[in-house]
């Protein structure tokens, strides 16, 4: 399992202070924009399509949360070129925390058995939630760039105290959401829940080494970033499975 391999790599790198940095300026922006973000858009599309048919609030929150996650990752890549790692990490931290909060709300609603929105304009609701997710991303990124949000990262020293709290809180939320969806999978045996749970677990695990790195682009940081791409791979598998379902035909 790719996630298990990445977990072993993280455990190997975590206690060390390997100060090897690999950070070609254009590599991370291209990886984020050409791989992670397109997958996120497809997940948001599947969630929106399913919401139109079922009216499930959990799907709505999931789609908005995934959009926040993807947009934050994409902004991180390009902002490194313009603002440096400190501002970029602040943008990422704020965005993933907001994303994790929405996704946790989705998983809790599912666990409580309260997934349906009744008497709402579904098309308008999708447009509203997705627009708010994008607006939130822009507002948080702007606040980070203007210094309204304190910096989460200092190159050479690592993540600040507030940055550590934010990233670890987001990681905990992703992991808890993963456990709740895996519990639901074991109960209902719906394969899509299994792959989604693994994706969320990958995001949570990936944030742990990111919060521990002292140099942007270090081996430890890359181990966290690559774990995020493993999560994107699981999302892609989920998308393929979703389109093969008769309901998505």
C-alpha positions as CSV (number, residue, x, y, z in Angstrom):
1,X,0.0,0.0,0.0
2,X,1.5,3.4,-1.0
3,X,0.4,5.1,2.2
4,X,2.1,2.5,4.3
5,X,5.3,3.0,2.3
6,X,5.2,6.7,2.8
7,X,4.5,6.2,6.5
8,X,7.7,4.2,6.9
9,X,9.7,6.9,5.0
10,X,8.3,9.6,7.3
11,X,9.1,7.5,10.4
12,X,12.7,7.2,9.1
13,X,13.1,10.9,8.3
14,X,11.2,12.3,11.2
15,X,13.8,12.0,14.0
16,X,16.7,13.1,11.7
17,X,17.7,16.6,10.7
18,X,18.7,15.9,7.1
19,X,19.2,19.4,5.6
20,X,19.2,18.4,2.0
21,X,16.9,20.7,0.1
22,X,15.4,19.9,-3.3
23,X,13.3,22.8,-4.4
24,X,13.4,23.7,-8.1
25,X,11.3,26.9,-8.4
26,X,8.8,25.7,-11.0
27,X,8.5,22.0,-9.9
28,X,6.0,22.2,-7.0
29,X,3.7,24.7,-8.8
30,X,3.5,22.5,-11.8
31,X,2.9,19.3,-9.8
32,X,0.1,21.0,-7.8
33,X,-1.6,22.6,-10.8
34,X,-1.3,19.6,-13.2
35,X,-2.0,16.7,-10.9
36,X,-3.5,17.5,-7.5
37,X,-5.9,20.3,-8.5
38,X,-7.4,18.6,-11.5
39,X,-8.2,15.5,-9.3
40,X,-9.8,17.8,-6.7
41,X,-12.0,19.4,-9.4
42,X,-13.2,16.0,-10.5
43,X,-14.0,15.0,-6.9
44,X,-15.9,18.3,-6.5
45,X,-17.8,17.5,-9.7
46,X,-18.8,14.0,-8.5
47,X,-19.9,15.4,-5.1
48,X,-22.0,18.1,-6.8
49,X,-23.6,15.6,-9.2
50,X,-24.4,13.2,-6.3
51,X,-25.8,16.1,-4.3
52,X,-28.2,17.0,-7.1
53,X,-29.5,13.5,-7.1
54,X,-29.5,12.8,-3.3
55,X,-29.6,16.2,-1.6
56,X,-27.0,15.0,0.9
57,X,-25.4,17.8,3.0
58,X,-22.4,15.5,3.6
59,X,-21.6,15.5,-0.1
60,X,-22.0,19.3,-0.2
61,X,-19.6,19.8,2.7
62,X,-17.2,17.2,1.3
63,X,-17.1,19.0,-2.1
64,X,-16.5,22.4,-0.6
65,X,-13.8,21.1,1.7
66,X,-12.0,19.3,-1.1
67,X,-12.1,22.5,-3.2
68,X,-10.5,24.5,-0.3
69,X,-7.8,21.8,0.0
70,X,-7.0,21.8,-3.7
71,X,-7.1,25.6,-4.1
72,X,-4.8,26.0,-1.0
73,X,-2.3,23.5,-2.4
74,X,-2.3,25.2,-5.8
75,X,-1.8,28.7,-4.3
76,X,1.0,27.3,-2.1
77,X,2.9,26.2,-5.2
78,X,2.7,29.5,-7.0
79,X,3.1,31.7,-3.9
80,X,6.5,30.2,-3.2
81,X,7.8,31.9,-6.3
82,X,6.3,35.3,-5.3
83,X,6.3,35.5,-1.5
84,X,8.7,32.8,-0.2
85,X,8.1,29.8,2.0
86,X,6.9,31.7,5.1
87,X,3.9,33.3,3.5
88,X,3.2,30.1,1.4
89,X,3.1,27.9,4.5
90,X,0.8,30.3,6.2
91,X,-1.5,30.2,3.2
92,X,-1.4,26.4,3.2
93,X,-2.0,26.1,7.0
94,X,-5.0,28.4,7.0
95,X,-6.5,26.7,3.9
96,X,-6.1,23.1,5.1
97,X,-7.5,24.0,8.5
98,X,-10.7,25.4,6.9
99,X,-10.8,22.3,4.6
100,X,-10.4,19.9,7.4
101,X,-13.2,21.6,9.4
102,X,-15.7,21.2,6.6
103,X,-14.7,17.6,5.9
104,X,-14.9,16.7,9.6
105,X,-18.4,18.3,9.7
106,X,-19.3,16.1,6.7
107,X,-18.0,12.9,8.5
108,X,-19.8,13.8,11.8
109,X,-23.1,14.4,10.0
110,X,-22.7,11.0,8.3
111,X,-22.0,9.3,11.6
112,X,-25.1,10.9,13.2
113,X,-27.2,9.8,10.2
114,X,-28.2,13.4,9.3
115,X,-27.1,13.6,5.7
116,X,-30.1,15.1,3.9
117,X,-30.9,18.7,3.2
118,X,-34.6,19.2,2.8
119,X,-36.4,21.9,0.8
120,X,-33.4,23.6,-0.7
121,X,-32.5,24.8,-4.2
122,X,-29.8,22.2,-4.9
123,X,-28.2,23.9,-7.9
124,X,-28.1,27.2,-6.1
125,X,-26.8,25.6,-2.9
126,X,-23.9,24.0,-4.8
127,X,-23.0,27.3,-6.5
128,X,-23.2,29.1,-3.1
129,X,-21.0,26.6,-1.2
130,X,-18.4,26.2,-3.9
131,X,-18.2,29.9,-4.4
132,X,-17.8,30.5,-0.7
133,X,-15.0,27.9,-0.6
134,X,-13.1,29.7,-3.4
135,X,-13.7,33.1,-1.8
136,X,-12.5,31.8,1.6
137,X,-9.3,30.5,-0.1
138,X,-8.7,33.9,-1.6
139,X,-9.4,35.8,1.6
140,X,-7.1,33.5,3.7
141,X,-4.3,33.8,1.1
142,X,-4.7,37.6,1.0
143,X,-4.6,37.8,4.7
144,X,-1.5,35.7,4.8
145,X,0.2,37.8,2.1
146,X,-0.6,41.0,3.9
147,X,0.6,39.8,7.2
148,X,-2.8,39.8,8.9
149,X,-2.3,36.1,9.8
150,X,1.0,35.7,11.7
151,X,3.6,33.7,9.8
152,X,3.4,29.9,10.3
153,X,7.0,29.2,9.1
154,X,10.5,30.6,9.4
155,X,13.0,29.2,7.0
156,X,15.9,27.5,8.9
157,X,13.9,27.4,12.2
158,X,10.8,25.6,11.1
159,X,7.1,26.0,11.9
160,X,6.1,28.6,14.5
161,X,4.0,27.7,17.5
162,X,0.8,28.9,16.0
163,X,1.7,27.2,12.7
164,X,2.3,23.9,14.6
165,X,-1.0,24.2,16.3
166,X,-2.9,24.9,13.1
167,X,-1.2,22.1,11.0
168,X,-1.5,19.5,13.8
169,X,-5.1,20.4,14.4
170,X,-5.9,20.0,10.7
171,X,-4.0,16.7,10.6
172,X,-6.0,15.5,13.6
173,X,-9.3,16.5,11.9
174,X,-8.3,14.7,8.7
175,X,-7.4,11.5,10.6
176,X,-10.6,11.6,12.7
177,X,-12.7,12.1,9.6
178,X,-10.9,9.2,8.0
179,X,-11.7,6.9,10.9
180,X,-15.3,8.0,10.9
181,X,-15.6,7.2,7.1
182,X,-13.8,3.9,7.5
183,X,-16.2,3.0,10.3
184,X,-19.1,3.8,7.9
185,X,-17.4,1.7,5.2
186,X,-17.2,-1.3,7.5
187,X,-20.9,-0.9,8.3
188,X,-22.2,-0.3,4.7
189,X,-19.4,-1.9,2.6
190,X,-19.6,1.0,0.1
191,X,-16.2,0.9,-1.7
192,X,-16.1,4.6,-2.4
193,X,-16.0,5.3,1.4
194,X,-12.9,3.0,1.7
195,X,-10.9,5.0,-0.9
196,X,-12.1,8.3,0.5
197,X,-11.1,7.3,4.0
198,X,-7.6,6.4,2.8
199,X,-7.3,9.8,1.0
200,X,-8.2,11.7,4.1
201,X,-5.8,9.6,6.2
202,X,-3.0,10.4,3.7
203,X,-3.7,14.1,4.0
204,X,-3.6,13.9,7.8
205,X,-0.4,11.8,7.8
206,X,1.2,14.1,5.2
207,X,0.7,17.2,7.4
208,X,2.7,15.8,10.2
209,X,6.2,15.9,8.6
210,X,5.2,19.2,6.9
211,X,4.7,20.7,10.4
212,X,8.1,19.3,11.5
213,X,10.3,20.5,8.7
214,X,12.9,23.3,9.3
215,X,13.7,23.9,5.6
216,X,11.2,24.3,2.9
217,X,11.8,21.7,0.2
218,X,13.7,19.3,2.6
219,X,13.4,15.6,2.4
220,X,11.1,15.5,5.3
221,X,8.9,18.2,3.7
222,X,8.8,16.3,0.5
223,X,7.8,13.1,2.3
224,X,4.7,15.0,3.5
225,X,4.0,16.5,0.1
226,X,4.3,13.1,-1.6
227,X,1.9,11.6,0.9
228,X,-0.6,14.3,-0.2
229,X,-0.1,13.0,-3.8
230,X,-0.8,9.5,-2.5
231,X,-4.0,10.9,-1.1
232,X,-4.8,12.4,-4.5
233,X,-4.2,9.0,-6.1
234,X,-6.8,7.5,-3.7
235,X,-9.2,10.2,-4.7
236,X,-8.6,9.4,-8.3
237,X,-9.4,5.7,-7.7
238,X,-12.6,6.8,-5.9
239,X,-13.6,8.9,-8.9
240,X,-13.0,6.0,-11.3
241,X,-15.2,3.8,-9.1
242,X,-17.8,6.5,-8.9
243,X,-18.1,6.8,-12.6
244,X,-18.4,3.1,-13.0
245,X,-21.5,3.0,-10.7
246,X,-24.8,2.8,-12.5
247,X,-26.1,5.9,-10.7
248,X,-23.3,8.0,-12.2
249,X,-23.9,6.8,-15.7
